Amino acid sequence: MYLTATGVDSAPIEAPAANALLFQRCHWCGTAMFHRLLCPVCAGSDLRTEASTGAGVVRHSTVVHRNTPAARNVSLIEMSEGFTVQGRVMGPPAGIHRGDRVQLATAQDAVRRQPVFQIIDGPYHGWS
């Protein structure tokens, strides 16, 4: 038996993997969010930390040429849990498109401290 904030629980709490992407979920309304102090929906401060499965979809991607020796991409990824995170998708920057399905490769790269994703279904080609 384990004592939790909501009472007694019989299951132990598992520690997240070292490379897991952690997010918060509001205890009151269930909204998922990334790195927030208050819930954006109900303004509640009772947030619990959960580990993401790492699966997501690219919602926006742009190529950045500033402050870097080579072009890199910056993408907004909508995760399967319902929150959005900014990160980088591996591959050629011009080859990342809206709608590409991605999987978390690294929770935090060493230089920019952002999650890094890889495309899992091959490149997106639209209606062609």
DATANOR-V210686 format. One record per residue. N is the residue number from 1. PSI is psi in radians with two decimals (none if undefined). OMEGA is omega as a letter, one per 30 degrees, with the letter a starting at -180 (999 if undefined). NEAR is the number of other C-alpha atoms within 10 Angstrom. Layout:
n:N psi:PSI omega:OMEGA near:NEAR
n:N psi:PSI omega:OMEGA near:NEAR
This chain:
n:1 psi:2.39 omega:a near:8
n:2 psi:2.43 omega:l near:10
n:3 psi:2.19 omega:l near:11
n:4 psi:3.12 omega:a near:11
n:5 psi:-0.43 omega:a near:6
n:6 psi:0.07 omega:l near:6
n:7 psi:-2.57 omega:a near:7
n:8 psi:2.32 omega:a near:10
n:9 psi:2.47 omega:a near:12
n:10 psi:-0.15 omega:a near:9
n:11 psi:2.37 omega:l near:9
n:12 psi:2.65 omega:l near:10
n:13 psi:2.17 omega:a near:9
n:14 psi:2.42 omega:l near:6
n:15 psi:2.44 omega:l near:8
n:16 psi:2.70 omega:l near:13
n:17 psi:2.72 omega:a near:9
n:18 psi:-0.49 omega:a near:8
n:19 psi:0.43 omega:a near:13
n:20 psi:2.57 omega:l near:18
n:21 psi:2.00 omega:a near:20
n:22 psi:2.47 omega:l near:17
n:23 psi:2.99 omega:l near:19
n:24 psi:2.63 omega:l near:23
n:25 psi:2.31 omega:a near:21
n:26 psi:2.30 omega:l near:21
n:27 psi:-0.55 omega:a near:14
n:28 psi:-0.83 omega:a near:13
n:29 psi:-0.18 omega:l near:12
n:30 psi:0.14 omega:a near:14
n:31 psi:2.34 omega:l near:17
n:32 psi:2.44 omega:a near:23
n:33 psi:2.85 omega:a near:22
n:34 psi:2.08 omega:l near:16
n:35 psi:1.10 omega:l near:10
n:36 psi:2.73 omega:l near:13
n:37 psi:-0.55 omega:l near:13
n:38 psi:2.66 omega:l near:15
n:39 psi:2.28 omega:a near:21
n:40 psi:-0.23 omega:a near:13
n:41 psi:-0.93 omega:a near:11
n:42 psi:-0.01 omega:a near:12
n:43 psi:0.39 omega:l near:12
n:44 psi:2.63 omega:l near:14
n:45 psi:0.04 omega:l near:14
n:46 psi:1.49 omega:a near:13
n:47 psi:2.39 omega:l near:20
n:48 psi:2.56 omega:a near:12
n:49 psi:2.33 omega:l near:15
n:50 psi:2.82 omega:l near:16
n:51 psi:2.35 omega:l near:15
n:52 psi:2.69 omega:l near:18
n:53 psi:-0.36 omega:l near:14
n:54 psi:-0.07 omega:a near:19
n:55 psi:2.45 omega:l near:17
n:56 psi:-3.13 omega:a near:26
n:57 psi:2.38 omega:l near:20
n:58 psi:2.16 omega:l near:24
n:59 psi:-0.48 omega:l near:16
n:60 psi:2.47 omega:l near:16
n:61 psi:2.43 omega:l near:21
n:62 psi:2.68 omega:l near:15
n:63 psi:2.26 omega:a near:15
n:64 psi:2.29 omega:l near:13
n:65 psi:-0.08 omega:a near:11
n:66 psi:2.49 omega:l near:9
n:67 psi:0.58 omega:l near:7
n:68 psi:2.53 omega:l near:8
n:69 psi:-0.43 omega:l near:7
n:70 psi:2.77 omega:l near:9
n:71 psi:2.53 omega:l near:13
n:72 psi:2.81 omega:l near:19
n:73 psi:2.66 omega:l near:19
n:74 psi:2.16 omega:a near:18
n:75 psi:2.62 omega:l near:24
n:76 psi:2.14 omega:a near:19
n:77 psi:2.18 omega:l near:28
n:78 psi:2.01 omega:a near:20
n:79 psi:2.76 omega:a near:22
n:80 psi:-0.37 omega:l near:13
n:81 psi:-0.23 omega:l near:18
n:82 psi:0.03 omega:l near:12
n:83 psi:2.83 omega:a near:17
n:84 psi:2.43 omega:a near:18
n:85 psi:2.52 omega:l near:19
n:86 psi:2.34 omega:a near:17
n:87 psi:-2.92 omega:a near:23
n:88 psi:2.46 omega:l near:25
n:89 psi:2.25 omega:a near:27
n:90 psi:2.54 omega:l near:16
n:91 psi:-3.13 omega:l near:14
n:92 psi:2.30 omega:a near:11
n:93 psi:-0.62 omega:a near:19
n:94 psi:-0.17 omega:a near:12
n:95 psi:0.03 omega:l near:15
n:96 psi:2.20 omega:a near:25
n:97 psi:2.77 omega:l near:19
n:98 psi:2.33 omega:l near:16
n:99 psi:-0.19 omega:l near:17
n:100 psi:2.34 omega:l near:22
n:101 psi:2.35 omega:a near:22
n:102 psi:2.80 omega:l near:23
n:103 psi:2.48 omega:l near:19
n:104 psi:2.25 omega:l near:24
n:105 psi:-0.80 omega:l near:18
n:106 psi:2.31 omega:a near:18
n:107 psi:-0.46 omega:a near:18
n:108 psi:2.02 omega:l near:16
n:109 psi:2.76 omega:a near:13
n:110 psi:-0.50 omega:a near:9
n:111 psi:-0.96 omega:a near:6
n:112 psi:-0.14 omega:l near:10
n:113 psi:0.66 omega:l near:10
n:114 psi:2.71 omega:l near:16
n:115 psi:2.60 omega:l near:22
n:116 psi:2.32 omega:a near:21
n:117 psi:2.83 omega:l near:24
n:118 psi:2.56 omega:l near:19
n:119 psi:2.36 omega:a near:20
n:120 psi:-0.27 omega:a near:13
n:121 psi:0.17 omega:a near:10
n:122 psi:3.02 omega:a near:11
n:123 psi:2.60 omega:l near:14
n:124 psi:2.31 omega:a near:15
n:125 psi:0.11 omega:l near:11
n:126 psi:-2.44 omega:a near:8
n:127 psi:-0.07 omega:a near:4
n:128 psi:none omega:999 near:4
